[in-house]
Amino acid sequence: MRGFRQRLTAALLAIVLGTATAACTPGNAQTQAEGDGGLGGSPANGHAKPAQVSLTTTGNRESAGVVAAGGPGAPYNYGPTVMLDGGTTRMWWCSQYPTAPPPGDDILYAESPSPDGPFTGPGGAVPPAVLSGNPGQFDGAHTCDPSVIRVDGTYYLYYTGAAGDHALGNAIGLATSTDGLTWTRRPGPVVGPSHDVHRDNLYGAGQPSAVYLDGWFYLMFTDTTGRAAGWNGAGQFVLRAKDPAFSSGVEALTDKGFAAVPGTGAPRTASVVDAFSADLEWVDGLDAFAIAHETDGGTSVTFWNRDFTAHPYRDVLLPGPWREGPGLVRRPDGHAPASTSDPCGRIPFDVVRATSLGEANAPTDLRHYGLDVTGVNACATPQRALGVLDGFAMPSPVRTMDLVSDGKLVRVDRRSVAVQLATHVLDERLPALDQVRPAAHLATGARAIQAAGLGLGFLLDDGNLWPVQPGTVAQLNGSPVETVSAAEWRAHPQAGPLGR
């Protein structure tokens, strides 16, 4: 966050780990929690089992140039969160507009057909500022470092907020939206500094990254006051809860796994990577978490098992220049996308990151880098296959279509309906789904209901209400739409959403 980049002592302005050096001078505007990010790249959890399996990589790629930038007057562009949302790549990032009051960091939004850009605001306009400081509140001057996921039709934006330039002023806020553009803040921060240790680095808590997995919201973040952070404040901590606001049922990652804690301010006893400004995703095809963080030579991806107790794979590196933490290209739930050409044998890893210092001596020039991990059996089990193939449709064994949605297989009578609901459509069936039984059947003319403010849904033969979008799919399925009350809508047990 720009308002908090210039208070490091000289010892923190240049960090040398091995042969890696990141140069900063006392007058420079700092990012990455006021220090240069963990160039060593080694996990801080000393109890983790070492990685044994090397992954084969291929297909290194990068954009031809800068893919996104703010409009006139935006002096920097960094800290992106990138979402594959149907056929659109959506991105939110940290910048600053002179015309967006109050003065301070703003979160901008843009979209593109692909991570290679160009990213523009809706309708080709200049990227708008969608979240700015909220005077009088904890985020009164600065909003930065966005991480956006979508769960059951709601967009959740976790971000760094601060009221002004004062010690330990950063905390993590939460805003929600139905479209990713207009946001409603939750009052107060959801995570603040733990104050386990006070270091020379006075940044506090921020730089969040969120993932939704098996009903849990996972939140990884920086806290320079955390007990397990490095001498310079570097480190990434993890909380999880089934409540997206982390107001109840919170569990914190310890060196022995997750444990229930009274709240989000519990001591930070285990760090998962020695870095600032990192990004997290769940990789269904590897049954592992992946953390993208900057190291010497580019972006390293470090892997953890589901409990963050072991490294199932060795790191992979996306080479190239960088100046500020990467944003992984992810599905709406924060999971890794599948390869459209070989979903069970290849896993793409793509990031967007700032690559240079601009006129304001702050990170800018967002560019795309990527590679593929190959030779994996991503669909090794039915459970993995359902995770990897989320959003895929393909022919069923009985001349209908099978659609994978929210970890379940739904049999769809009409191909045209499956095509509208799917993100990817395959002409041939993948054997990985042969052992998976359909959870529900979307028959032609299935009952469709809608309620004001709650959307449209199909009542299927499993007894559940399946919310669906776009709304035009009901007509395509030959289903008359019945308007019901909100109470009647909520009386039906809900399954996961169908469609993009």
NUTORRO-725487 format. One record per residue (C-alpha): x, y, z; residue in one letter; chain. Coordinates in Angstrom, 3 decimals. Example, Ala and Ser with C-alpha at 12.3 -4.5 7.8 and 13.67 -1.06 7.14 Angstrom:
BEGIN
12.300  -4.500  7.800  A  A
13.670  -1.060  7.140  S  A
END
This chain:
BEGIN
0.000  0.000  0.000  M  A
1.469  3.273  -1.112  R  A
0.749  5.137  2.085  G  A
2.823  2.662  4.068  F  A
5.903  2.052  1.936  R  A
8.430  4.523  3.316  Q  A
8.976  3.699  6.988  R  A
11.566  0.914  6.851  L  A
14.913  1.264  8.483  T  A
17.958  1.033  6.256  A  A
18.410  -2.609  7.208  A  A
15.079  -3.480  5.637  L  A
15.567  -1.547  2.444  L  A
17.844  -4.150  0.830  A  A
17.401  -7.854  1.542  I  A
19.978  -10.277  0.278  V  A
19.210  -13.999  0.510  L  A
21.835  -16.134  -1.195  G  A
22.641  -14.466  -4.512  T  A
19.239  -12.764  -4.838  A  A
19.187  -9.023  -4.327  T  A
16.322  -6.560  -4.487  A  A
17.441  -2.962  -4.376  A  A
15.438  -0.266  -2.639  C  A
16.616  3.115  -1.491  T  A
15.280  5.149  1.429  P  A
13.323  7.402  -0.916  G  A
11.606  4.598  -2.796  N  A
7.920  3.846  -2.496  A  A
7.713  0.358  -0.998  Q  A
5.336  -2.454  -1.755  T  A
5.238  -6.023  -0.431  Q  A
4.490  -5.084  3.151  A  A
7.114  -2.343  3.102  E  A
9.949  -4.701  2.302  G  A
11.203  -6.690  -0.622  D  A
9.496  -10.044  -0.746  G  A
10.947  -13.320  0.470  G  A
13.492  -13.960  -2.210  L  A
14.681  -17.070  -0.444  G  A
11.384  -18.787  -1.113  G  A
11.817  -21.433  1.575  S  A
8.785  -22.386  3.675  P  A
8.854  -21.062  7.216  A  A
7.090  -24.080  8.718  N  A
10.069  -26.135  9.844  G  A
7.886  -29.150  10.654  H  A
6.854  -29.704  7.026  A  A
7.987  -32.866  5.288  K  A
10.271  -32.128  2.316  P  A
9.029  -32.488  -1.244  A  A
9.978  -35.653  -3.106  Q  A
8.233  -35.434  -6.480  V  A
9.468  -33.222  -9.307  S  A
6.901  -31.935  -11.789  L  A
7.568  -31.748  -15.518  T  A
6.875  -28.348  -17.032  T  A
6.503  -27.169  -20.603  T  A
4.882  -24.487  -22.714  G  A
6.455  -21.412  -21.144  N  A
4.508  -18.381  -22.328  R  A
4.290  -14.652  -21.760  E  A
2.257  -11.766  -23.074  S  A
3.697  -9.643  -25.846  A  A
3.594  -6.599  -23.591  G  A
1.674  -4.874  -20.820  V  A
-1.840  -6.332  -20.478  V  A
-3.506  -3.794  -18.157  A  A
-3.059  -0.309  -16.742  A  A
-5.107  2.309  -14.994  G  A
-6.409  5.354  -16.782  G  A
-4.870  8.838  -16.849  P  A
-3.112  9.759  -13.640  G  A
-2.688  6.183  -12.339  A  A
0.967  6.080  -11.218  P  A
1.223  2.368  -10.375  Y  A
-0.499  -0.969  -11.050  N  A
0.210  -4.070  -8.967  Y  A
-1.201  -6.773  -6.674  G  A
-3.778  -8.271  -9.085  P  A
-6.368  -10.958  -8.460  T  A
-7.395  -12.714  -11.689  V  A
-10.584  -14.740  -12.249  M  A
-11.656  -16.903  -15.184  L  A
-15.390  -16.180  -15.144  D  A
-17.051  -18.073  -17.984  G  A
-15.484  -16.803  -21.199  G  A
-14.124  -13.642  -19.564  T  A
-10.906  -13.052  -17.659  T  A
-11.652  -10.538  -14.899  R  A
-9.003  -8.664  -12.937  M  A
-8.941  -6.343  -9.928  W  A
-5.706  -4.642  -8.840  W  A
-4.182  -1.849  -6.755  C  A
-3.643  1.603  -8.226  S  A
-4.592  5.217  -7.534  Q  A
-6.790  7.722  -9.343  Y  A
-6.542  11.451  -8.597  P  A
-10.284  11.665  -9.308  T  A
-11.288  8.925  -6.823  A  A
-11.563  10.473  -3.342  P  A
-10.087  10.278  -0.804  P  A
-6.405  10.433  -1.806  P  A
-4.923  6.966  -1.408  G  A
-4.901  3.481  -2.904  D  A
-7.866  2.407  -5.044  D  A
-8.894  -0.982  -6.403  I  A
-9.428  -0.931  -10.170  L  A
-11.345  -3.405  -12.345  Y  A
-10.976  -4.537  -15.957  A  A
-11.766  -7.548  -18.143  E  A
-10.430  -9.271  -21.240  S  A
-11.081  -12.346  -23.404  P  A
-7.781  -13.828  -22.128  S  A
-4.973  -13.191  -19.631  P  A
-2.966  -11.719  -22.512  D  A
-5.295  -8.715  -22.575  G  A
-5.833  -6.030  -23.373  P  A
-7.859  -5.487  -20.192  F  A
-10.406  -2.677  -20.301  T  A
-13.273  -1.489  -18.185  G  A
-16.792  -2.763  -19.017  P  A
-17.738  -1.923  -22.586  G  A
-14.157  -1.023  -23.493  G  A
-14.014  1.952  -21.123  A  A
-11.122  3.027  -18.913  V  A
-10.818  0.644  -15.914  P  A
-12.950  2.136  -13.133  P  A
-12.072  2.389  -9.453  A  A
-14.542  0.025  -7.777  V  A
-13.344  0.415  -4.164  L  A
-11.652  3.407  -2.529  S  A
-11.028  4.661  0.986  G  A
-13.979  4.957  3.344  N  A
-13.351  8.096  5.471  P  A
-13.737  7.630  9.194  G  A
-13.339  3.858  9.056  Q  A
-10.390  1.467  9.366  F  A
-9.933  1.693  5.572  D  A
-10.450  5.440  5.440  G  A
-7.488  6.275  3.192  A  A
-6.363  3.106  1.433  H  A
-7.860  0.005  -0.178  T  A
-5.384  -2.289  -1.926  C  A
-4.204  -5.898  -2.510  D  A
-7.562  -7.373  -3.610  P  A
-8.401  -11.081  -3.613  S  A
-11.762  -11.962  -5.178  V  A
-13.642  -15.276  -5.183  I  A
-17.245  -16.124  -6.039  R  A
-19.294  -18.611  -3.996  V  A
-22.962  -19.410  -4.725  D  A
-23.376  -16.275  -6.797  G  A
-21.791  -13.878  -4.301  T  A
-18.443  -12.199  -4.969  Y  A
-16.220  -11.816  -1.904  Y  A
-13.472  -9.186  -2.011  L  A
-10.805  -9.427  0.683  Y  A
-8.483  -6.413  0.691  Y  A
-5.917  -4.448  2.682  T  A
-7.325  -1.297  4.255  G  A
-5.836  1.494  6.332  A  A
-7.028  4.798  7.730  A  A
-3.762  6.665  7.245  G  A
-0.015  6.598  7.550  D  A
0.506  5.284  11.044  H  A
2.276  2.315  12.576  A  A
0.599  -1.081  12.264  L  A
-2.303  0.592  10.490  G  A
-3.066  -2.171  7.982  N  A
-5.888  -4.665  8.421  A  A
-7.927  -6.919  6.125  I  A
-11.436  -5.931  5.092  G  A
-14.259  -7.726  3.291  L  A
-16.766  -6.476  0.746  A  A
-19.447  -8.411  -1.152  T  A
-21.102  -7.978  -4.537  S  A
-23.475  -9.649  -6.957  T  A
-21.583  -8.515  -10.055  D  A
-17.987  -7.842  -9.010  G  A
-18.373  -4.109  -9.677  L  A
-20.596  -2.611  -6.980  T  A
-19.398  -3.569  -3.514  W  A
-20.912  -3.469  -0.034  T  A
-18.375  -3.312  2.786  R  A
-18.651  -5.354  5.932  R  A
-18.161  -2.965  8.876  P  A
-14.704  -3.145  10.421  G  A
-11.801  -5.410  9.541  P  A
-12.055  -9.202  9.467  V  A
-8.366  -9.700  10.331  V  A
-5.956  -7.343  12.070  G  A
-2.373  -7.633  13.331  P  A
-1.885  -10.276  16.006  S  A
0.752  -8.190  17.865  H  A
2.696  -11.320  18.792  D  A
5.976  -9.506  18.085  V  A
6.748  -5.902  17.183  H  A
9.431  -5.631  14.503  R  A
11.011  -2.731  12.657  D  A
8.613  -3.507  9.815  N  A
5.446  -1.718  10.928  L  A
3.146  -2.848  8.104  Y  A
0.729  -5.014  10.134  G  A
-1.769  -7.378  8.466  A  A
-2.761  -7.392  4.802  G  A
-2.121  -8.776  1.314  Q  A
-4.881  -11.420  1.602  P  A
-5.531  -14.342  -0.737  S  A
-8.791  -16.327  -0.466  A  A
-9.819  -19.816  -1.629  V  A
-13.091  -21.726  -1.162  Y  A
-12.707  -25.499  -0.649  L  A
-15.120  -28.102  0.735  D  A
-17.285  -25.508  2.459  G  A
-14.330  -23.654  4.007  W  A
-13.084  -20.157  3.242  F  A
-9.275  -20.204  3.404  Y  A
-7.495  -16.880  3.903  L  A
-3.719  -16.530  3.510  M  A
-2.163  -13.182  4.449  F  A
0.845  -11.187  5.639  T  A
1.215  -10.192  9.296  D  A
4.518  -8.557  10.148  T  A
3.635  -8.877  13.856  T  A
3.107  -12.641  13.625  G  A
5.270  -14.809  15.860  R  A
6.426  -17.039  12.991  A  A
7.239  -14.226  10.574  A  A
10.849  -13.668  9.563  G  A
13.139  -10.983  10.928  W  A
11.907  -8.608  8.223  N  A
8.226  -9.460  8.751  G  A
8.027  -11.821  5.781  A  A
5.678  -14.770  6.125  G  A
2.260  -16.020  5.096  Q  A
-0.330  -17.200  7.617  F  A
-3.536  -19.156  7.024  V  A
-6.954  -19.027  8.674  L  A
-10.068  -20.896  7.640  R  A
-13.762  -20.710  8.554  A  A
-17.107  -21.641  7.053  K  A
-18.188  -18.062  7.704  D  A
-16.763  -15.789  4.966  P  A
-16.497  -12.933  7.488  A  A
-14.428  -15.107  9.870  F  A
-16.586  -13.999  12.776  S  A
-17.141  -17.531  14.125  S  A
-15.777  -21.053  13.839  G  A
-12.254  -19.865  13.000  V  A
-9.365  -22.297  12.700  E  A
-5.728  -21.222  12.462  A  A
-2.893  -23.129  10.868  L  A
-0.322  -24.274  13.426  T  A
2.785  -26.395  12.992  D  A
0.571  -29.414  13.754  K  A
-2.258  -28.553  11.356  G  A
-5.446  -26.558  11.786  F  A
-6.768  -25.893  15.287  A  A
-9.820  -24.024  16.557  A  A
-8.989  -20.549  17.913  V  A
-11.082  -17.872  19.665  P  A
-10.776  -15.438  16.754  G  A
-8.674  -14.119  13.907  T  A
-6.175  -12.437  16.250  G  A
-4.843  -15.730  17.643  A  A
-1.042  -16.096  17.694  P  A
0.525  -16.765  14.283  R  A
2.616  -19.868  14.987  T  A
3.157  -21.293  11.492  A  A
4.055  -19.553  8.238  S  A
3.635  -21.392  4.942  V  A
6.146  -19.432  2.850  V  A
8.817  -16.846  3.523  D  A
7.398  -14.103  1.307  A  A
5.283  -10.996  0.993  F  A
2.406  -10.463  -1.452  S  A
1.789  -14.114  -2.347  A  A
-1.261  -15.754  -3.944  D  A
-2.975  -19.035  -3.097  L  A
-5.004  -21.554  -5.103  E  A
-6.250  -25.132  -4.743  W  A
-5.136  -27.495  -7.515  V  A
-7.685  -30.303  -7.773  D  A
-5.538  -32.243  -10.245  G  A
-2.637  -32.405  -7.775  L  A
-4.750  -32.601  -4.612  D  A
-2.635  -29.754  -3.266  A  A
-2.522  -26.055  -2.476  F  A
-0.215  -23.906  -4.592  A  A
1.344  -20.633  -3.423  I  A
2.788  -18.245  -6.009  A  A
5.474  -15.947  -4.595  H  A
8.395  -13.991  -5.984  E  A
11.903  -15.453  -5.831  T  A
15.138  -14.865  -7.688  D  A
14.390  -15.206  -11.394  G  A
10.598  -15.038  -11.362  G  A
7.554  -16.513  -9.635  T  A
8.000  -19.734  -7.668  S  A
5.037  -22.001  -7.010  V  A
5.298  -23.904  -3.727  T  A
2.969  -26.846  -3.044  F  A
1.334  -27.978  0.189  W  A
-0.949  -30.887  0.966  N  A
-4.502  -30.292  2.167  R  A
-3.467  -29.918  5.826  D  A
-0.345  -27.818  5.152  F  A
1.797  -30.462  6.818  T  A
3.894  -31.643  3.864  A  A
5.163  -30.614  0.436  H  A
3.919  -33.220  -2.061  P  A
5.850  -31.670  -4.981  Y  A
8.950  -29.594  -5.525  R  A
8.622  -25.962  -6.530  D  A
8.213  -24.886  -10.142  V  A
9.395  -21.535  -11.519  L  A
7.703  -19.133  -13.937  L  A
10.737  -17.121  -15.056  P  A
10.924  -13.474  -16.031  G  A
11.080  -9.982  -14.532  P  A
8.970  -8.946  -11.572  W  A
8.525  -6.067  -9.181  R  A
5.545  -7.028  -7.061  E  A
3.612  -10.132  -6.034  G  A
1.821  -12.284  -8.617  P  A
-1.883  -12.908  -9.143  G  A
-2.679  -16.493  -10.134  L  A
-5.237  -16.956  -12.899  V  A
-7.932  -18.913  -11.028  R  A
-11.479  -20.170  -11.265  R  A
-14.136  -18.185  -9.362  P  A
-13.724  -20.403  -6.282  D  A
-9.959  -19.881  -6.216  G  A
-9.154  -23.279  -7.743  H  A
-6.709  -23.837  -10.577  A  A
-8.370  -23.982  -14.003  P  A
-8.147  -27.122  -16.104  A  A
-6.462  -27.410  -19.465  S  A
-9.088  -27.244  -22.205  T  A
-7.024  -29.500  -24.487  S  A
-5.955  -32.144  -21.948  D  A
-7.808  -31.619  -18.661  P  A
-6.686  -34.887  -17.076  C  A
-3.032  -34.793  -18.118  G  A
-1.980  -31.131  -18.081  R  A
-2.372  -28.323  -15.536  I  A
-1.830  -24.676  -16.519  P  A
-0.235  -22.207  -14.118  F  A
-0.558  -18.566  -15.135  D  A
0.169  -15.344  -13.266  V  A
-0.140  -11.614  -13.878  V  A
2.499  -9.533  -12.126  R  A
4.038  -6.054  -12.112  A  A
7.342  -6.088  -13.978  T  A
8.916  -2.634  -13.691  S  A
9.082  0.557  -11.670  L  A
7.181  3.461  -13.162  G  A
7.554  7.214  -12.922  E  A
6.330  7.137  -9.325  A  A
9.101  4.623  -8.521  N  A
6.404  2.073  -7.736  A  A
5.498  -1.244  -9.421  P  A
3.598  -1.145  -12.702  T  A
3.487  -2.742  -16.176  D  A
1.285  -5.772  -15.503  L  A
2.219  -8.680  -17.745  R  A
1.130  -12.317  -18.072  H  A
3.436  -15.339  -17.640  Y  A
2.583  -19.033  -17.633  G  A
3.575  -22.657  -18.127  L  A
1.973  -26.104  -18.006  D  A
2.678  -29.015  -15.692  V  A
2.431  -32.194  -17.764  T  A
2.489  -35.947  -17.294  G  A
0.110  -35.880  -14.333  V  A
-2.890  -38.094  -13.671  N  A
-5.139  -35.229  -12.661  A  A
-8.302  -37.357  -12.847  C  A
-6.828  -40.287  -10.889  A  A
-9.905  -40.708  -8.687  T  A
-13.579  -39.854  -9.210  P  A
-13.304  -37.128  -6.570  Q  A
-10.347  -35.517  -8.322  R  A
-12.044  -35.807  -11.700  A  A
-15.120  -33.973  -10.408  L  A
-12.920  -31.174  -9.106  G  A
-10.774  -30.874  -12.225  V  A
-13.707  -31.045  -14.647  L  A
-15.898  -28.472  -12.926  D  A
-17.811  -26.637  -15.652  G  A
-17.121  -29.272  -18.325  F  A
-19.932  -30.928  -20.291  A  A
-19.594  -34.043  -22.428  M  A
-21.754  -36.815  -23.909  P  A
-23.238  -39.266  -21.424  S  A
-23.502  -43.040  -22.004  P  A
-27.256  -42.701  -22.703  V  A
-27.290  -40.087  -25.479  R  A
-27.759  -37.139  -23.179  T  A
-25.098  -34.785  -21.773  M  A
-23.229  -34.907  -18.483  D  A
-22.350  -31.616  -16.793  L  A
-19.934  -31.378  -13.856  V  A
-20.980  -28.653  -11.439  S  A
-19.940  -27.960  -7.856  D  A
-18.357  -31.398  -7.428  G  A
-21.380  -33.296  -8.774  K  A
-22.412  -34.788  -12.077  L  A
-25.767  -33.637  -13.482  V  A
-27.306  -35.455  -16.455  R  A
-28.899  -32.985  -18.901  V  A
-31.411  -34.058  -21.566  D  A
-30.804  -31.261  -24.046  R  A
-27.362  -30.623  -25.475  R  A
-28.236  -26.959  -26.098  S  A
-28.944  -26.533  -22.375  V  A
-25.688  -28.217  -21.359  A  A
-23.767  -26.009  -23.785  V  A
-25.259  -22.872  -22.247  Q  A
-24.498  -24.028  -18.717  L  A
-20.952  -25.292  -19.367  A  A
-17.655  -23.457  -19.474  T  A
-16.141  -26.089  -21.796  H  A
-17.909  -28.669  -23.989  V  A
-16.137  -31.855  -25.091  L  A
-17.267  -33.883  -28.088  D  A
-16.011  -37.143  -26.572  E  A
-16.580  -38.521  -23.109  R  A
-13.649  -38.785  -20.705  L  A
-13.333  -42.226  -19.059  P  A
-12.577  -40.508  -15.745  A  A
-16.333  -39.971  -15.235  L  A
-17.414  -43.525  -16.037  D  A
-17.455  -44.481  -12.351  Q  A
-19.363  -41.373  -11.263  V  A
-23.111  -41.695  -10.798  R  A
-25.289  -38.705  -11.675  P  A
-26.380  -36.728  -8.631  A  A
-29.410  -35.295  -10.428  A  A
-31.188  -35.257  -13.780  H  A
-32.168  -32.051  -15.576  L  A
-35.029  -33.335  -17.681  A  A
-36.687  -31.379  -20.451  T  A
-39.455  -29.256  -18.907  G  A
-38.119  -29.617  -15.341  A  A
-39.855  -27.329  -12.874  R  A
-38.245  -23.868  -12.695  A  A
-38.960  -21.295  -9.994  I  A
-37.796  -17.753  -9.377  Q  A
-38.011  -15.385  -6.413  A  A
-37.346  -11.652  -6.290  A  A
-33.715  -11.001  -5.445  G  A
-32.867  -14.716  -5.342  L  A
-32.755  -15.608  -9.012  G  A
-33.866  -18.697  -10.935  L  A
-33.545  -22.345  -10.014  G  A
-34.480  -25.842  -11.176  F  A
-36.140  -28.348  -8.842  L  A
-34.519  -31.617  -9.858  L  A
-35.196  -35.260  -9.092  D  A
-32.730  -35.337  -6.183  D  A
-35.158  -33.118  -4.223  G  A
-32.843  -30.088  -4.308  N  A
-33.170  -26.619  -5.759  L  A
-30.311  -25.890  -8.164  W  A
-29.827  -22.140  -8.732  P  A
-29.077  -21.509  -12.395  V  A
-27.735  -18.794  -14.661  Q  A
-28.246  -17.381  -17.180  P  A
-32.002  -17.068  -16.751  G  A
-32.631  -17.767  -20.440  T  A
-31.773  -21.420  -19.883  V  A
-35.289  -22.118  -18.544  A  A
-36.883  -21.258  -21.881  Q  A
-34.203  -23.246  -23.700  L  A
-35.090  -26.251  -21.526  N  A
-38.825  -25.884  -22.169  G  A
-39.447  -25.074  -18.508  S  A
-42.187  -22.562  -17.626  P  A
-40.971  -20.295  -14.828  V  A
-43.101  -20.080  -11.689  E  A
-42.715  -17.048  -9.423  T  A
-42.613  -17.949  -5.722  V  A
-42.024  -16.110  -2.475  S  A
-38.580  -15.834  -0.933  A  A
-39.774  -18.036  1.920  A  A
-40.851  -20.790  -0.472  E  A
-37.558  -20.529  -2.348  W  A
-35.585  -20.915  0.874  R  A
-37.749  -23.829  2.011  A  A
-36.161  -26.046  -0.644  H  A
-32.775  -27.604  0.202  P  A
-30.205  -26.096  -2.128  Q  A
-27.550  -27.797  -4.167  A  A
-24.677  -26.043  -5.902  G  A
-25.324  -23.607  -8.720  P  A
-25.637  -24.659  -12.343  L  A
-24.045  -22.512  -14.986  G  A
-21.438  -19.769  -15.117  R  A
END
